[in-house]
Amino acid sequence: MTTRQISTVAFLLLLGTVTPVAAQTSNGHTFQDLLPNHVGNNWTYEGSGFAVDGTRREIFAVRRSGGWVYFEGVPGWGDGWIWESGINARAWVWNPNRRTFAFWADLGVGQGGSFTVDQDAGMGCWDGATYMISNEDFTADTPVGTFNQALEITLVNQNCADAGVTRVVFSPNFGIVEYETQSIGGPRRWVIQHAVVDGREYNADPFRGGLRSSATLDKAVYTVGPTTDGTIQPDTMSIQLEIVNGTDNAIDYTYFSGQTFDIIITDSEGTEVYRWSFGKAFILPVIQKQLLPGERIRVGDEIELRNNEGDVLPPADYKVEIVHVGRGLDVSVTTPFKIED
């Protein structure tokens, strides 16, 4: 599929000349809200059921061409191009064998409403299947958190001997939180364990209701480029670490200087290129604190994307780690990001 073909299809879809414009969900969400499609987003699931207990599966948003995004690991399908509307709750896929696009889903038909996937979508057991919006206010309790006002779809009928995907739960501004499939051997359920969505990392809580942490970036992709005077201007990153005490006990921790956090950026080889504390001096008092049950703390900063020598970081793939340095509350979260021209 060429960039011109993808862009042309996206343009026609935006105009509504290919299929009628459908509504958003009852909560006002578009398909881009329900499956955020920024490159770099990824979701990891753990399976339970017939022959998959403990098995992991992943979904990745890999690359973009026009308004289309190439996903890897889509449940019941695999890898392919998806066009998601940002004005309604519809989505289409690209069939490379037929070299045409096909209707995939309309999540805006309302609770009790249904949609049917195009018969020639090239999506395996999705082809020709009918799904119903079974719940527009579903609550999914998962290892990475509780998702409210999620949208649940369930299979009504299809033509496969294996039933394929029988149920999917989409959470606004997150993506798929869980889904179910049916094999000849029996049902299988897949539940989210880790995700990076639009710069925010979601980690599984090792003990439910315990200490939770998450890092939030202001965006997943940053840019760098020349200014009018010919100099190279770096982008800025805003990053924040949040720690929540979900236990029943107070947690004691100690700062041994005025430094409460650090930010470390590494390149694709794992080499450190930036450290927030590099060259900084901190006062030396020892400060003892407590994080009470239900309390949270937030640390972070806005930084220019330069290395420790002050040079602008070039376009590439990176990881940023934000660390809370209080002893007794040693927490760090690492999140991938990208710099582009």
SVG drawing of the C-alpha trace seen along z (x, -y; Angstrom):
<svg xmlns="http://www.w3.org/2000/svg" viewBox="-30 -34 60 63">
<polyline fill="none" stroke="black" stroke-width="0.4" points="0.0,0.0 1.5,-3.3 1.4,-6.6 -0.7,-8.1 -3.2,-5.3 -3.6,-5.5 -3.9,-9.3 -6.5,-9.2 -8.7,-6.6 -8.4,-8.6 -9.4,-11.8 -12.5,-10.1 -13.4,-8.7 -13.2,-12.1 -15.5,-13.5 -17.9,-10.8 -18.1,-9.9 -17.3,-6.2 -19.7,-5.3 -22.2,-7.4 -20.8,-9.3 -21.7,-7.4 -22.1,-8.8 -19.7,-8.9 -20.3,-6.7 -22.9,-7.8 -20.0,-9.2 -18.8,-11.3 -15.8,-9.1 -14.4,-8.5 -12.5,-5.4 -9.2,-7.1 -10.2,-7.6 -11.1,-3.9 -7.9,-2.6 -5.3,-5.4 -3.1,-5.1 0.0,-7.1 3.1,-5.3 4.9,-3.7 1.7,-2.8 1.8,0.8 -0.3,3.1 0.7,6.4 -1.9,9.0 -1.8,12.3 -3.9,15.2 -6.0,17.7 -8.1,20.6 -7.5,23.4 -3.7,24.0 -2.7,20.3 -2.4,19.8 0.4,17.3 1.0,16.7 1.7,13.1 0.4,11.3 1.1,7.8 -0.4,5.1 1.9,2.5 1.2,-0.7 4.3,-0.5 4.2,-3.1 2.0,-5.7 1.2,-6.6 -1.2,-9.5 -4.1,-8.8 -3.4,-5.0 -1.5,-3.2 0.1,0.2 -0.8,2.3 0.9,5.6 -0.9,8.2 -4.5,7.1 -6.7,9.8 -8.1,12.4 -6.3,10.8 -2.6,10.2 -0.8,7.3 -2.3,4.7 -3.2,1.1 -6.1,-0.5 -7.8,-3.8 -9.6,-5.1 -12.0,-8.0 -11.3,-11.0 -14.8,-12.4 -16.9,-9.2 -16.6,-5.7 -15.9,-3.9 -12.7,-2.1 -11.6,-0.5 -8.8,1.9 -6.6,2.3 -6.8,5.7 -3.4,6.0 -4.5,9.0 -7.5,7.1 -5.7,3.8 -8.8,2.1 -10.1,0.9 -12.9,2.6 -15.2,1.7 -14.1,3.1 -16.2,1.6 -18.7,-1.0 -18.7,-1.5 -21.1,-4.4 -24.3,-2.4 -25.4,-2.6 -26.0,0.0 -27.9,2.9 -27.0,1.9 -24.8,4.0 -22.4,3.8 -21.2,6.4 -17.6,6.5 -17.1,6.6 -17.0,10.1 -13.8,9.5 -11.9,7.5 -9.1,10.0 -9.2,10.2 -9.7,14.0 -12.7,14.8 -13.6,11.1 -14.8,11.3 -18.6,11.2 -19.0,11.4 -21.7,9.4 -21.0,7.8 -23.3,6.1 -22.6,3.2 -23.4,5.1 -22.4,2.4 -21.4,-1.3 -20.8,-1.7 -18.7,1.4 -16.2,1.4 -13.1,3.5 -10.9,4.3 -7.4,5.2 -3.9,5.5 -3.0,2.0 -6.1,0.3 -9.8,0.0 -11.4,-1.3 -14.8,-2.9 -17.2,-3.8 -15.6,-1.2 -17.3,0.1 -17.9,3.8 -18.7,5.6 -19.8,9.2 -20.0,11.6 -23.5,12.3 -22.6,14.6 -20.0,15.4 -18.9,18.2 -15.7,19.6 -15.5,23.1 -13.3,21.5 -15.3,18.6 -12.3,16.2 -12.8,13.0 -16.0,13.3 -15.7,10.2 -13.6,7.0 -13.6,4.2 -12.4,0.7 -11.5,-1.9 -11.6,-5.6 -8.1,-7.1 -6.5,-3.8 -7.4,-1.1 -8.3,2.6 -8.3,3.6 -9.4,7.2 -10.7,9.5 -11.9,13.1 -11.4,15.7 -12.9,19.1 -10.9,22.0 -12.0,25.5 -10.5,26.5 -12.3,23.9 -12.5,20.2 -9.5,18.0 -9.4,14.6 -6.7,12.0 -6.3,9.2 -4.0,6.1 -0.8,6.4 1.3,3.4 0.8,0.6 2.4,-2.6 -0.3,-4.8 0.4,-8.4 3.5,-8.7 2.0,-7.3 3.1,-3.9 0.7,-1.6 2.3,1.1 0.7,4.1 0.4,3.8 2.3,6.8 -0.2,6.9 -3.6,5.6 -4.5,2.5 -0.8,2.0 1.8,-0.6 1.1,-1.9 3.3,-4.1 3.0,-5.6 4.9,-8.0 3.3,-10.5 4.9,-12.2 3.2,-15.2 3.5,-13.4 5.0,-10.2 6.9,-11.8 9.0,-14.9 10.5,-17.0 13.8,-18.8 14.6,-21.1 16.4,-24.3 15.2,-27.8 15.1,-30.9 18.7,-31.7 19.9,-28.2 20.4,-26.9 19.0,-23.6 16.2,-24.0 15.4,-21.1 11.9,-20.1 11.0,-20.1 9.6,-17.1 7.3,-17.3 7.5,-14.2 5.9,-13.3 6.0,-10.3 3.0,-9.6 3.2,-7.2 0.0,-6.1 -0.1,-4.2 -2.9,-1.8 -1.9,0.3 -3.4,0.1 -0.1,-1.0 2.0,-4.2 5.3,-3.9 8.3,-5.6 11.0,-7.0 14.0,-9.3 15.6,-11.9 19.4,-12.3 19.6,-15.6 17.4,-18.1 17.1,-15.8 13.8,-14.0 13.9,-12.5 16.1,-12.0 15.5,-11.7 17.7,-9.5 17.5,-9.2 19.2,-6.3 19.6,-5.7 18.6,-2.6 21.8,-0.9 21.1,-1.5 23.8,-4.2 23.0,-7.0 22.9,-10.4 21.2,-12.6 20.8,-12.8 18.7,-15.5 21.0,-15.7 24.2,-15.9 26.2,-18.9 23.6,-20.0 24.4,-20.6 21.8,-19.8 21.6,-20.8 22.3,-18.1 19.6,-17.8 18.2,-14.4 14.4,-14.6 12.2,-11.7 8.7,-11.5 5.6,-9.2 3.2,-8.3 -0.1,-7.6 -2.7,-5.1 -4.5,-6.7 -2.0,-9.5 0.0,-10.2 3.1,-12.1 4.1,-13.5 7.6,-14.5 8.9,-15.6 10.1,-18.5 10.1,-20.0 13.4,-19.4 15.0,-20.3 16.0,-17.3 19.7,-17.7 22.6,-15.4 24.8,-16.0 27.1,-18.1 24.3,-20.4 24.0,-19.2 20.6,-18.7 19.5,-15.0 19.2,-13.8 16.2,-12.0 16.1,-8.5 14.4,-6.1 15.0,-6.6 13.9,-5.6 13.3,-7.9 13.4,-6.7 12.1,-8.8 13.2,-7.8 12.0,-8.6 15.2,-8.7 13.6,-8.5 15.1,-5.5 12.3,-3.2 10.2,-4.3 12.5,-3.4 10.4,-3.6 11.3,-4.1 9.3,-3.9 10.8,-3.7 8.9,-4.8 10.0,-4.8 9.7,-7.9 10.9,-9.1 12.5,-12.2 11.7,-13.0 12.7,-15.7"/>
</svg>
